[in-house]
């Protein structure tokens, strides 16, 4: 068991898996969550094969009780939390005139509400870690969509703008407890979630999932005196200034 432990939601693939792998290389014990049991088991097996201490917890984060159960399972397994990565998210594009209650509620539940619940339930363990070594960390995966206000993805963009706002507010509440909060706002990353646009933007021209792992590693490497409230990752020619992602 590592001296420090991290909980990564949406850790069975894509950005979450890359972050988990990077934290594993840094000596963290890992809890990763995902909705699909088979995919999660495969991710746990691969991470364990690299020599990492890892636990997988199946959780549907659209349900508040499962978010609470996830934090409880992490605490029971590792007894501490030094890093929380709120990565799980869902994006569903719809024109405003066709927005459905089902997809509106689902995006708010997973992208925003689950993040709030997970942070609330982890607050005590994170503060204990911050008091111990001055470097508890919360990473909230937002998006350039939360700053660029894209059409068609209006609900997704709105939830990600809320993620950024919550990150700034929660940093103020953690104060000087030794816990830092950062919202990461990437443009298009080469994952399954961006398949809808890969006919226009080649995956090889997108941000790499490994880039996100290195960003988290950077955040953990800075001193307790250096707070990074927000990081925007743009593709060349993309980003909020151009209205692109």
ZIQUI-V610899 format. One line per field, one symbol per residue. burial: I if it has 9 or more other ideal C-beta (glycine too) atoms within 8 Angstrom, else O. A space follows every 50 residues. Layout:
burial: ???
//
This chain:
burial: OOOIIIIIIIIIIIIIIIIIIIIIOOOIIIIIIIOOOOIIIIIIOOIIOI OIOIIIIIIOIOOOOIIIIIIIIIIOOIOIIIIIIIIIIIIIOIOOOOIO OOIIOIIIIIIIIIIIIIIOIIOOIIIIIIOOOOIIIIIIIIIIIIIIOI OOIIIIIIIIIIIIOIIIOIIOOIOOIIIIIIIIIIIIIIIOOIOOOIOO IOOOOIIOIOIIIIIIIOIIOOOOOOOIIIIIIIIOOIIIOOOII
//
